[in-house]
Amino acid sequence: KGNPRKLATVVEAERLALGHLVNAAFAAELSRIDPLPHQRLAVYEQMLPQVRLRFLLADDAGAGKTIMSGLYVREMLARGLIRRVLVVSPAGLIGNWANELEHLFGLSFKIVSGPDARSGNPFAGPESDLAIVSVDTLAGARMFGRLQEATTVPYDLVIFDEAHKLAVDREPDLRLRKTERY
């Protein structure tokens, strides 16, 4: 006596929630991309089999590092292995990350800005499960402090885009000098 369309929607949602069990490349099928062979190899043969992932994904410009990252995030979310994702990127790339994750992978990320830390903790609560913040915004004392508050549930995955900009400089006498972004 119920609404058949609502029932069909519930059944389809349940089917999709279990899709990764029968299709190893489930996220690629749900996304609006056709991954290149090197992207499939990186995500499905190198990254996903890792128990705890700490990767440096380095490749030529235009090789699809953002695509590989999005594919990995989508796959891990579909498998229920992660829930909270934080993308830390240079300010000029935040819009690119948000657009690609939304349009290519159907993932809606909240963009966190400096004023968000003044009015509350932008990293607390379910609306912060998928978030993007610029490295310079996050480096601010107030914003970084918000990330360390007890109400902030740790992120399951943190992606640092342009990680080479978070480096340590070596002085001529071989001493290390941490950059402000480090």
KEKE-320138 format. One record per atom (N, C-alpha, C): residue in three letters; x, y, z. Coordinates in Angstrom, 2 decimals, padded with zeros to 5 digits, m for minus. Each point is the difference from the previous one (the first is absolute). Layout:
REM residues N
[site ALA; [X; Y; Z]];
...
//
This chain:
REM residues 182
[site LYS; [000.82; m001.20; 000.00]];
[site LYS; [m000.82; 001.20; 000.00]];
[site LYS; [000.86; 001.26; 000.00]];
[site GLY; [001.33; m000.17; 000.00]];
[site GLY; [000.89; 001.15; 000.01]];
[site GLY; [000.25; 000.54; m001.40]];
[site ASN; [000.78; 001.02; m000.06]];
[site ASN; [000.36; 000.64; m001.26]];
[site ASN; [001.07; m000.84; m000.71]];
[site PRO; [m000.30; m000.55; m001.18]];
[site PRO; [000.96; m000.88; m000.68]];
[site PRO; [001.29; 000.73; m000.40]];
[site ARG; [m000.09; 001.27; m000.30]];
[site ARG; [001.21; 000.74; m000.36]];
[site ARG; [000.94; 000.15; 001.19]];
[site LYS; [m000.59; 000.27; 001.17]];
[site LYS; [000.82; 000.12; 001.21]];
[site LYS; [000.66; m001.34; 000.32]];
[site LEU; [m000.75; m001.09; m000.14]];
[site LEU; [000.56; m001.32; 000.25]];
[site LEU; [001.13; m000.30; m000.99]];
[site ALA; [m000.19; 000.33; m001.25]];
[site ALA; [001.04; m000.22; m001.01]];
[site ALA; [001.24; 000.82; 000.32]];
[site THR; [m000.18; 001.21; 000.51]];
[site THR; [001.13; 000.85; 000.38]];
[site THR; [000.77; m000.62; 001.17]];
[site VAL; [m000.71; m000.52; 000.98]];
[site VAL; [000.64; m000.65; 001.15]];
[site VAL; [000.76; m001.25; m000.44]];
[site VAL; [m000.59; m000.79; m000.85]];
[site VAL; [000.65; m001.22; m000.50]];
[site VAL; [001.25; 000.37; m000.81]];
[site GLU; [m000.10; 001.00; m000.83]];
[site GLU; [001.15; 000.43; m000.80]];
[site GLU; [001.12; 000.54; 000.90]];
[site ALA; [m000.35; 000.73; 001.03]];
[site ALA; [001.00; 000.51; 000.95]];
[site ALA; [000.72; m001.15; 000.69]];
[site GLU; [m000.74; m001.00; 000.40]];
[site GLU; [000.62; m001.17; 000.65]];
[site GLU; [000.90; m000.75; m000.98]];
[site ARG; [m000.44; m000.13; m001.24]];
[site ARG; [000.81; m000.67; m001.02]];
[site ARG; [001.31; 000.75; m000.23]];
[site LEU; [m000.09; 001.33; m000.09]];
[site LEU; [001.20; 000.80; m000.22]];
[site LEU; [000.93; m000.04; 001.22]];
[site ALA; [m000.57; m000.08; 001.18]];
[site ALA; [000.83; m000.06; 001.21]];
[site ALA; [000.84; m001.27; 000.04]];
[site LEU; [m000.43; m001.03; m000.68]];
[site LEU; [000.74; m001.27; m000.02]];
[site LEU; [000.73; m000.23; m001.32]];
[site GLY; [m000.06; 000.97; m000.90]];
[site GLY; [000.59; m000.18; m001.32]];
[site GLY; [001.49; m000.28; 000.00]];
[site HIS; [000.73; 000.57; 000.95]];
[site HIS; [001.44; m000.22; 000.04]];
[site HIS; [000.38; m001.45; 000.28]];
[site LEU; [m000.94; m000.78; 000.54]];
[site LEU; [000.28; m001.41; 000.30]];
[site LEU; [000.09; m000.84; m001.26]];
[site VAL; [m000.67; 000.42; m001.06]];
[site VAL; [000.01; m000.78; m001.24]];
[site VAL; [000.75; 000.68; m001.13]];
[site ASN; [000.37; 001.26; 000.18]];
[site ASN; [000.71; 000.73; m001.04]];
[site ASN; [001.18; 000.71; 000.64]];
[site ALA; [001.19; m000.48; m000.25]];
[site ALA; [001.20; 000.56; 000.63]];
[site ALA; [000.22; 001.46; m000.39]];
[site ALA; [m000.49; 000.40; m001.14]];
[site ALA; [000.18; 001.38; m000.48]];
[site ALA; [m001.33; 000.75; 000.07]];
[site PHE; [m000.72; m000.18; 001.09]];
[site PHE; [m001.35; 000.54; 000.15]];
[site PHE; [m000.04; 001.51; m000.14]];
[site ALA; [000.93; 000.70; 000.64]];
[site ALA; [m000.01; 001.47; m000.05]];
[site ALA; [000.20; 000.51; m001.42]];
[site ALA; [000.80; m000.70; m000.77]];
[site ALA; [000.22; 000.42; m001.39]];
[site ALA; [m001.29; m000.11; m000.80]];
[site GLU; [m000.83; m000.97; 000.35]];
[site GLU; [m001.27; m000.18; m000.70]];
[site GLU; [m001.01; 001.08; 000.39]];
[site LEU; [000.09; 000.50; 001.22]];
[site LEU; [m000.94; 001.02; 000.48]];
[site LEU; [000.42; 001.40; m000.39]];
[site SER; [001.25; 000.19; m000.34]];
[site SER; [000.55; 001.32; m000.27]];
[site SER; [m000.16; 000.38; m001.46]];
[site ARG; [000.16; 001.27; m000.26]];
[site ARG; [m000.11; 000.51; m001.38]];
[site ARG; [001.38; 000.07; m000.64]];
[site ILE; [000.77; m001.04; 000.19]];
[site ILE; [001.34; m000.05; m000.59]];
[site ILE; [000.22; m001.37; m000.61]];
[site ASP; [000.93; m000.07; m000.90]];
[site ASP; [000.47; m001.26; m000.53]];
[site ASP; [001.49; m000.02; 000.32]];
[site PRO; [000.37; m000.60; 001.15]];
[site PRO; [001.39; 000.08; 000.42]];
[site PRO; [000.97; m000.58; m001.03]];
[site LEU; [001.13; 000.66; m000.13]];
[site LEU; [001.05; m000.50; m000.87]];
[site LEU; [000.67; m001.20; 000.67]];
[site PRO; [000.67; m000.84; m000.77]];
[site PRO; [000.60; m001.20; 000.60]];
[site PRO; [000.92; 000.29; 001.19]];
[site HIS; [000.83; 001.03; m000.09]];
[site HIS; [000.90; 000.27; 001.12]];
[site HIS; [m000.77; 000.46; 001.25]];
[site GLN; [m001.15; 000.63; m000.20]];
[site GLN; [m000.82; 000.42; 001.12]];
[site GLN; [m000.66; m001.21; 000.67]];
[site ARG; [m000.50; m000.92; m000.81]];
[site ARG; [m000.59; m001.24; 000.54]];
[site ARG; [001.05; m000.81; 000.77]];
[site LEU; [001.18; m000.13; m000.57]];
[site LEU; [001.06; m000.75; 000.67]];
[site LEU; [000.37; 000.64; 001.33]];
[site ALA; [000.16; 001.32; 000.00]];
[site ALA; [000.38; 000.69; 001.23]];
[site ALA; [m001.04; m000.20; 001.10]];
[site VAL; [m001.27; 000.18; m000.34]];
[site VAL; [m001.06; m000.06; 001.01]];
[site VAL; [m000.32; m001.44; 000.40]];
[site TYR; [m000.28; m000.85; m000.99]];
[site TYR; [m000.52; m001.33; 000.30]];
[site TYR; [001.07; m001.05; 000.29]];
[site GLU; [001.20; 000.19; m000.48]];
[site GLU; [001.04; m001.01; 000.25]];
[site GLU; [001.05; 000.45; 001.01]];
[site GLN; [000.12; 001.31; 000.20]];
[site GLN; [001.01; 000.48; 000.94]];
[site GLN; [m000.61; 000.60; 001.26]];
[site MET; [m000.95; 000.91; m000.15]];
[site MET; [m000.51; 000.74; 001.15]];
[site MET; [m001.03; m000.79; 000.81]];
[site LEU; [m001.03; m000.52; m000.63]];
[site LEU; [m001.06; m000.68; 000.73]];
[site LEU; [000.45; m001.23; 000.78]];
[site PRO; [000.93; m000.79; m000.50]];
[site PRO; [000.42; m001.18; 000.77]];
[site PRO; [000.77; 000.32; 001.29]];
[site GLN; [000.45; 001.22; 000.16]];
[site GLN; [000.78; 000.37; 001.19]];
[site GLN; [m000.88; 000.00; 001.24]];
[site VAL; [000.52; m000.53; 001.10]];
[site VAL; [m000.75; m000.02; 001.24]];
[site VAL; [m000.11; 001.41; 000.56]];
[site ARG; [001.12; 000.67; 000.15]];
[site ARG; [m000.01; 001.39; 000.45]];
[site ARG; [000.76; 000.78; m001.05]];
[site LEU; [m000.64; 000.97; m000.57]];
[site LEU; [000.56; 000.66; m001.16]];
[site LEU; [000.73; 001.28; 000.36]];
[site ARG; [001.24; 000.06; m000.40]];
[site ARG; [000.78; 001.23; 000.04]];
[site ARG; [000.76; 000.03; m001.31]];
[site PHE; [m000.54; 000.72; m000.93]];
[site PHE; [000.55; 000.02; m001.34]];
[site PHE; [000.45; 001.39; m000.40]];
[site LEU; [001.02; 000.03; m000.77]];
[site LEU; [000.36; 001.22; m000.71]];
[site LEU; [m000.36; m000.29; m001.44]];
[site LEU; [m001.04; 000.64; m000.46]];
[site LEU; [m000.47; m000.19; m001.36]];
[site LEU; [000.62; 001.11; m000.84]];
[site ALA; [001.10; m000.32; m000.64]];
[site ALA; [000.73; 001.00; m000.78]];
[site ALA; [000.04; m000.44; m001.45]];
[site ASP; [m000.33; 000.91; m000.88]];
[site ASP; [m000.01; m000.29; m001.42]];
[site ASP; [000.12; 001.31; m000.76]];
[site ASP; [000.14; m000.10; m001.30]];
[site ASP; [000.10; 001.19; m000.83]];
[site ASP; [m001.28; 000.83; 000.08]];
[site ALA; [000.15; 001.29; m000.27]];
[site ALA; [m001.17; 000.87; m000.06]];
[site ALA; [m000.96; m000.53; m001.06]];
[site GLY; [m001.27; m000.05; 000.33]];
[site GLY; [m001.00; m000.47; m000.95]];
[site GLY; [m000.17; m001.50; m000.05]];
[site ALA; [000.68; m000.74; 000.87]];
[site ALA; [m000.10; m001.46; m000.02]];
[site ALA; [m001.23; m000.52; 000.73]];
[site GLY; [m000.70; 000.88; 000.71]];
[site GLY; [m001.24; m000.41; 000.63]];
[site GLY; [000.12; m000.35; 001.46]];
[site LYS; [000.85; 000.69; 000.73]];
[site LYS; [000.15; m000.28; 001.44]];
[site LYS; [m001.30; 000.32; 000.75]];
[site THR; [m000.67; 001.07; m000.38]];
[site THR; [m001.27; 000.33; 000.63]];
[site THR; [m001.04; m001.07; m000.31]];
[site ILE; [000.00; m000.50; m001.21]];
[site ILE; [m000.92; m001.07; m000.40]];
[site ILE; [000.28; m001.26; 000.81]];
[site MET; [001.28; m000.35; 000.14]];
[site MET; [000.34; m001.19; 000.78]];
[site MET; [m000.42; 000.17; 001.46]];
[site SER; [000.22; 001.19; 000.55]];
[site SER; [m000.39; 000.27; 001.39]];
[site SER; [m001.51; m000.10; 000.15]];
[site GLY; [m000.74; 000.61; m000.91]];
[site GLY; [m001.46; m000.04; 000.06]];
[site GLY; [m000.54; m001.41; m000.16]];
[site LEU; [000.61; m000.76; m000.88]];
[site LEU; [m000.41; m001.39; m000.20]];
[site LEU; [000.25; m000.82; 001.27]];
[site TYR; [001.14; 000.24; 000.63]];
[site TYR; [000.32; m000.70; 001.26]];
[site TYR; [m001.00; 000.39; 001.09]];
[site VAL; [m000.28; 001.29; 000.14]];
[site VAL; [m000.95; 000.47; 001.02]];
[site VAL; [m001.37; m000.62; m000.25]];
[site ARG; [m000.46; 000.05; m001.24]];
[site ARG; [m001.33; m000.53; m000.34]];
[site ARG; [m000.09; m001.49; 000.31]];
[site GLU; [001.07; m000.73; m000.33]];
[site GLU; [000.02; m001.44; 000.23]];
[site GLU; [000.01; m000.31; 001.50]];
[site MET; [000.80; 000.71; 000.76]];
[site MET; [000.08; m000.25; 001.44]];
[site MET; [m001.31; 000.36; 000.70]];
[site LEU; [m000.66; 001.07; m000.44]];
[site LEU; [m001.30; 000.36; 000.56]];
[site LEU; [m001.04; m001.05; m000.35]];
[site ALA; [000.00; m000.47; m001.24]];
[site ALA; [m000.97; m001.00; m000.45]];
[site ALA; [000.17; m001.31; 000.78]];
[site ARG; [001.24; m000.32; 000.35]];
[site ARG; [000.27; m001.23; 000.76]];
[site ARG; [m000.24; 000.17; 001.49]];
[site GLY; [m000.29; 001.22; 000.43]];
[site GLY; [m000.22; 000.25; 001.41]];
[site GLY; [001.26; m000.06; 000.84]];
[site LEU; [001.15; 000.16; m000.63]];
[site LEU; [001.28; m000.07; 000.72]];
[site LEU; [000.43; 001.34; 000.57]];
[site ILE; [m000.55; 001.08; m000.53]];
[site ILE; [000.26; 001.33; 000.54]];
[site ILE; [m001.32; 000.76; 000.03]];
[site ARG; [m000.04; 001.02; 000.84]];
[site ARG; [m001.19; 000.85; 000.06]];
[site ARG; [000.38; 001.47; m000.11]];
[site ARG; [001.16; 000.37; 000.60]];
[site ARG; [000.41; 001.40; 000.04]];
[site ARG; [001.24; 000.21; m000.86]];
[site VAL; [m000.09; 001.00; m000.90]];
[site VAL; [001.10; 000.30; m000.92]];
[site VAL; [000.26; 001.50; 000.04]];
[site LEU; [001.28; 000.36; 000.14]];
[site LEU; [000.41; 001.40; m000.03]];
[site LEU; [001.01; 000.16; m001.13]];
[site VAL; [m000.28; 000.94; m000.89]];
[site VAL; [000.92; 000.34; m001.08]];
[site VAL; [000.64; 001.34; 000.36]];
[site VAL; [001.33; 000.03; 000.03]];
[site VAL; [000.76; 001.21; 000.30]];
[site VAL; [000.76; 000.36; m001.27]];
[site SER; [m000.33; 001.15; m000.57]];
[site SER; [000.63; 000.37; m001.28]];
[site SER; [000.34; 001.48; 000.00]];
[site PRO; [000.82; 000.42; m000.96]];
[site PRO; [000.22; 001.45; m000.15]];
[site PRO; [m001.34; 000.69; m000.28]];
[site ALA; [m000.13; 001.24; 000.44]];
[site ALA; [m001.26; 000.74; m000.13]];
[site ALA; [m000.52; 000.03; m001.43]];
[site GLY; [000.89; 000.15; m000.96]];
[site GLY; [m000.41; 000.10; m001.39]];
[site GLY; [m000.57; m001.28; m000.58]];
[site LEU; [000.15; m001.12; 000.69]];
[site LEU; [m000.49; m001.28; m000.52]];
[site LEU; [m001.23; m000.53; 000.74]];
[site ILE; [m000.46; 000.73; 001.00]];
[site ILE; [m001.15; m000.47; 000.78]];
[site ILE; [m001.24; m000.16; m000.88]];
[site GLY; [m000.28; 000.99; m000.83]];
[site GLY; [m001.16; m000.09; m000.89]];
[site GLY; [000.12; m001.16; m000.96]];
[site ASN; [001.19; m000.25; m000.50]];
[site ASN; [000.23; m001.12; m000.90]];
[site ASN; [m000.30; m001.32; 000.70]];
[site TRP; [000.50; m000.16; 001.22]];
[site TRP; [m000.27; m001.21; 000.76]];
[site TRP; [m001.51; m000.18; 000.22]];
[site ALA; [m000.66; 001.05; 000.46]];
[site ALA; [m001.44; m000.09; 000.29]];
[site ALA; [m000.78; m000.36; m001.26]];
[site ASN; [000.32; 000.65; m001.12]];
[site ASN; [m000.71; m000.26; m001.25]];
[site ASN; [000.22; m001.42; m000.51]];
[site GLU; [001.25; m000.44; 000.00]];
[site GLU; [000.29; m001.34; m000.52]];
[site GLU; [m000.61; m001.08; 000.88]];
[site LEU; [000.08; 000.16; 001.32]];
[site LEU; [m000.57; m001.01; 000.89]];
[site LEU; [m001.52; m000.05; m000.14]];
[site GLU; [m000.61; 001.17; m000.20]];
[site GLU; [m001.46; 000.05; m000.16]];
[site GLU; [m000.44; m000.54; m001.36]];
[site HIS; [000.58; 000.53; m001.07]];
[site HIS; [m000.47; m000.34; m001.35]];
[site HIS; [000.47; m001.35; m000.50]];
[site LEU; [001.19; m000.41; 000.39]];
[site LEU; [000.51; m001.28; m000.50]];
[site LEU; [m000.33; m001.18; 000.90]];
[site PHE; [m000.11; 000.26; 001.30]];
[site PHE; [m000.18; m001.11; 000.94]];
[site PHE; [m001.27; 000.11; 000.83]];
[site GLY; [m000.77; 001.07; m000.17]];
[site GLY; [m001.24; 000.15; 000.74]];
[site GLY; [000.21; 000.22; 001.49]];
[site LEU; [001.13; 000.58; 000.38]];
[site LEU; [000.33; 000.23; 001.40]];
[site LEU; [m000.05; 001.50; 000.29]];
[site SER; [m000.84; 000.39; 000.93]];
[site SER; [m000.15; 001.41; 000.34]];
[site SER; [000.85; 000.33; 001.22]];
[site PHE; [001.08; 000.73; m000.21]];
[site PHE; [000.91; 000.39; 001.06]];
[site PHE; [m000.31; 001.42; 000.46]];
[site LYS; [000.10; 000.23; 001.29]];
[site LYS; [m000.18; 001.32; 000.59]];
[site LYS; [001.34; 000.73; m000.08]];
[site ILE; [m000.01; 001.22; m000.50]];
[site ILE; [001.21; 000.81; m000.05]];
[site ILE; [000.07; 000.79; 001.31]];
[site VAL; [001.09; m000.19; 000.74]];
[site VAL; [000.20; 000.67; 001.28]];
[site VAL; [000.85; 001.23; m000.24]];
[site SER; [m000.46; 001.15; 000.51]];
[site SER; [000.76; 001.25; m000.15]];
[site SER; [000.34; 000.57; 001.38]];
[site GLY; [000.85; 001.00; 000.01]];
[site GLY; [000.46; 000.60; 001.24]];
[site GLY; [m001.11; 000.45; 000.94]];
[site PRO; [m001.01; 000.73; m000.48]];
[site PRO; [m001.06; 000.46; 000.90]];
[site PRO; [m000.78; m001.14; 000.67]];
[site ASP; [000.02; m001.18; m000.59]];
[site ASP; [m000.73; m001.14; 000.58]];
[site ASP; [000.51; m000.34; 001.40]];
[site ALA; [001.28; 000.22; 000.25]];
[site ALA; [000.59; m000.34; 001.30]];
[site ALA; [m000.39; 001.00; 001.08]];
[site ARG; [m000.43; 001.20; m000.41]];
[site ARG; [m000.40; 001.02; 000.98]];
[site ARG; [m001.37; m000.30; 000.61]];
[site SER; [m000.88; m000.56; m000.82]];
[site SER; [m001.37; m000.22; 000.46]];
[site SER; [m000.23; m001.39; 000.59]];
[site GLY; [000.98; m000.86; m000.06]];
[site GLY; [m000.16; m001.36; 000.53]];
[site GLY; [001.09; m000.90; m000.54]];
[site ASN; [m000.16; m001.27; 000.22]];
[site ASN; [001.00; m000.96; m000.50]];
[site ASN; [m000.46; m000.57; m001.33]];
[site PRO; [000.64; 000.41; m001.10]];
[site PRO; [m000.43; m000.48; m001.31]];
[site PRO; [000.36; m001.46; m000.26]];
[site PHE; [000.74; m000.62; 000.91]];
[site PHE; [000.40; m001.40; m000.16]];
[site PHE; [m000.82; m000.93; 000.89]];
[site ALA; [m000.99; 000.52; 000.71]];
[site ALA; [m000.84; m000.81; 000.88]];
[site ALA; [m001.37; m000.21; m000.63]];
[site GLY; [m000.57; m001.14; 000.24]];
[site GLY; [m001.33; m000.30; m000.50]];
[site GLY; [000.01; m000.72; m001.33]];
[site PRO; [m001.11; m000.63; m000.34]];
[site PRO; [m000.08; m000.79; m001.23]];
[site PRO; [000.16; 000.82; m001.28]];
[site GLU; [m000.33; 001.30; 000.04]];
[site GLU; [000.16; 000.83; m001.20]];
[site GLU; [001.47; 000.23; m000.35]];
[site SER; [000.89; m000.36; 000.90]];
[site SER; [001.44; 000.16; m000.25]];
[site SER; [000.67; m001.30; m000.41]];
[site ASP; [m000.78; m001.04; m000.23]];
[site ASP; [000.59; m001.30; m000.36]];
[site ASP; [000.80; 000.06; m001.30]];
[site LEU; [m000.45; 000.81; m000.94]];
[site LEU; [000.72; 000.18; m001.26]];
[site LEU; [000.32; 001.49; m000.10]];
[site ALA; [001.29; 000.34; 000.20]];
[site ALA; [000.36; 001.42; 000.06]];
[site ALA; [001.27; 000.28; m000.80]];
[site ILE; [000.08; 001.24; m000.48]];
[site ILE; [001.17; 000.50; m000.71]];
[site ILE; [000.42; 001.29; 000.67]];
[site VAL; [001.29; 000.15; 000.25]];
[site VAL; [000.53; 001.22; 000.62]];
[site VAL; [001.33; 000.32; m000.67]];
[site SER; [000.31; 001.29; m000.10]];
[site SER; [001.29; 000.36; m000.58]];
[site SER; [001.09; m000.20; 001.04]];
[site VAL; [001.19; m000.30; m000.46]];
[site VAL; [001.12; m000.24; 000.90]];
[site VAL; [000.30; 001.25; 000.82]];
[site ASP; [m000.10; 001.17; m000.58]];
[site ASP; [000.27; 001.23; 000.74]];
[site ASP; [m001.09; 000.29; 001.03]];
[site THR; [m001.25; m000.29; m000.32]];
[site THR; [m001.08; 000.16; 000.97]];
[site THR; [000.21; m000.95; 001.17]];
[site LEU; [000.32; m001.24; m000.30]];
[site LEU; [000.21; m001.00; 001.04]];
[site LEU; [001.21; 000.32; 000.86]];
[site ALA; [000.99; 000.67; m000.57]];
[site ALA; [001.21; 000.34; 000.75]];
[site ALA; [m000.24; 001.09; 001.04]];
[site GLY; [m001.10; 000.72; m000.11]];
[site GLY; [m000.32; 001.03; 000.99]];
[site GLY; [m000.26; m000.62; 001.37]];
[site ALA; [000.42; 000.68; 001.04]];
[site ALA; [m000.09; m000.54; 001.37]];
[site ALA; [m001.44; m000.36; 000.37]];
[site ARG; [m000.96; 000.88; m000.31]];
[site ARG; [m001.39; m000.25; 000.38]];
[site ARG; [m000.55; m001.23; m000.73]];
[site MET; [000.24; m000.07; m001.31]];
[site MET; [m000.54; m001.12; m000.79]];
[site MET; [000.66; m001.31; 000.42]];
[site PHE; [001.30; m000.01; 000.15]];
[site PHE; [000.70; m001.22; 000.39]];
[site PHE; [m000.44; m000.41; 001.41]];
[site GLY; [m000.24; 000.97; 000.85]];
[site GLY; [m000.51; m000.30; 001.34]];
[site GLY; [m001.36; m000.67; m000.04]];
[site ARG; [m000.85; 000.45; m000.90]];
[site ARG; [m001.33; m000.62; m000.16]];
[site ARG; [000.13; m001.47; m000.40]];
[site LEU; [000.97; m000.28; m000.83]];
[site LEU; [000.22; m001.38; m000.45]];
[site LEU; [000.42; m000.89; 001.17]];
[site GLN; [000.63; 000.57; 000.99]];
[site GLN; [000.51; m000.77; 001.14]];
[site GLN; [m000.95; m000.05; 001.19]];
[site GLU; [m001.15; 000.65; m000.09]];
[site GLU; [m000.96; m000.02; 001.10]];
[site GLU; [m000.58; m001.39; 000.22]];
[site ALA; [m000.43; m000.24; 001.23]];
[site ALA; [m000.53; m001.31; 000.37]];
[site ALA; [m001.28; m000.35; m000.77]];
[site THR; [m000.75; 001.01; m000.45]];
[site THR; [m001.24; m000.26; m000.74]];
[site THR; [000.26; m000.41; m001.44]];
[site THR; [001.24; 000.11; m000.45]];
[site THR; [000.34; m000.37; m001.37]];
[site THR; [000.35; m001.48; m000.06]];
[site VAL; [m000.81; m000.74; m000.73]];
[site VAL; [000.29; m001.41; m000.23]];
[site VAL; [001.13; m000.05; m001.03]];
[site PRO; [001.04; m000.82; 000.25]];
[site PRO; [001.12; m000.05; m000.95]];
[site PRO; [m000.47; m000.41; m001.41]];
[site TYR; [000.69; 000.53; m000.98]];
[site TYR; [m000.31; m000.36; m001.38]];
[site TYR; [000.61; m001.35; m000.33]];
[site ASP; [m000.75; m000.78; m000.77]];
[site ASP; [000.48; m001.32; m000.42]];
[site ASP; [001.03; 000.12; m001.11]];
[site LEU; [m000.13; 001.03; m000.80]];
[site LEU; [000.90; 000.22; m001.13]];
[site LEU; [000.25; 001.49; m000.15]];
[site VAL; [001.26; 000.36; m000.12]];
[site VAL; [000.37; 001.39; m000.27]];
[site VAL; [000.86; 000.00; m001.26]];
[site ILE; [m000.39; 000.81; m000.95]];
[site ILE; [000.73; 000.13; m001.26]];
[site ILE; [000.67; 001.36; m000.02]];
[site PHE; [001.30; 000.01; m000.19]];
[site PHE; [000.75; 001.25; m000.14]];
[site PHE; [000.35; 000.15; m001.47]];
[site ASP; [m000.59; 000.99; m000.64]];
[site ASP; [000.33; 000.29; m001.40]];
[site ASP; [001.19; 000.96; m000.01]];
[site GLU; [000.87; m000.19; m000.97]];
[site GLU; [001.21; 000.83; m000.10]];
[site GLU; [000.84; m000.12; 001.28]];
[site ALA; [000.18; m001.24; 000.47]];
[site ALA; [000.68; m000.26; 001.27]];
[site ALA; [001.45; 000.48; 000.00]];
[site HIS; [000.59; 000.16; m001.16]];
[site HIS; [001.39; 000.47; m000.04]];
[site HIS; [000.11; 001.42; 000.56]];
[site LYS; [m001.11; 000.72; 000.07]];
[site LYS; [000.03; 001.35; 000.56]];
[site LYS; [m000.03; m000.01; 001.53]];
[site LEU; [m000.11; m001.19; 000.60]];
[site LEU; [000.00; m000.14; 001.45]];
[site LEU; [001.36; m000.46; 000.50]];
[site ALA; [001.01; 000.26; m000.76]];
[site ALA; [001.32; m000.57; 000.23]];
[site ALA; [000.82; 000.75; 001.05]];
[site VAL; [001.13; m000.60; 000.28]];
[site VAL; [001.01; 000.59; 000.86]];
[site VAL; [001.13; 000.47; m000.91]];
[site ASP; [000.51; 001.20; 000.27]];
[site ASP; [001.13; 000.50; m000.78]];
[site ASP; [001.30; m000.42; 000.67]];
[site ARG; [001.01; m000.26; m000.80]];
[site ARG; [001.31; m000.33; 000.54]];
[site ARG; [000.91; 001.20; m000.21]];
[site GLU; [000.59; 000.46; 001.09]];
[site GLU; [000.92; 001.13; m000.04]];
[site GLU; [001.35; m000.45; m000.60]];
[site PRO; [000.82; 000.95; m000.43]];
[site PRO; [001.31; m000.35; m000.56]];
[site PRO; [000.87; m000.82; 000.97]];
[site ASP; [m000.20; 000.21; 001.31]];
[site ASP; [000.79; m000.77; 000.98]];
[site ASP; [m000.69; m001.32; 000.37]];
[site LEU; [m001.01; m000.40; m000.80]];
[site LEU; [m000.75; m001.25; 000.11]];
[site LEU; [m000.99; m000.04; 001.17]];
[site ARG; [m000.17; 001.11; 000.71]];
[site ARG; [m001.06; 000.06; 001.02]];
[site ARG; [m001.35; 000.06; m000.69]];
[site LEU; [m001.00; m000.57; 000.66]];
[site LEU; [m001.34; 000.04; m000.55]];
[site LEU; [m000.76; 001.20; 000.55]];
[site ARG; [m000.76; 000.64; m000.90]];
[site ARG; [m000.82; 001.12; 000.38]];
[site ARG; [m001.43; m000.30; m000.49]];
[site LYS; [m000.91; m000.11; 000.97]];
[site LYS; [m001.38; m000.28; m000.37]];
[site LYS; [m000.65; 001.24; m000.60]];
[site THR; [m000.73; m000.20; m001.09]];
[site THR; [m000.74; 001.10; m000.58]];
[site THR; [m001.25; 000.24; 000.84]];
[site GLU; [m000.67; 001.14; m000.20]];
[site GLU; [m001.23; 000.28; 000.74]];
[site GLU; [m001.09; m001.02; m000.31]];
[site ARG; [000.02; m000.54; m001.18]];
[site ARG; [m001.00; m000.99; m000.39]];
[site ARG; [000.33; m001.40; 000.50]];
[site TYR; [001.22; m000.23; 000.43]];
[site TYR; [000.39; m001.31; 000.47]];
[site TYR; [m000.78; m000.36; 001.25]];
//
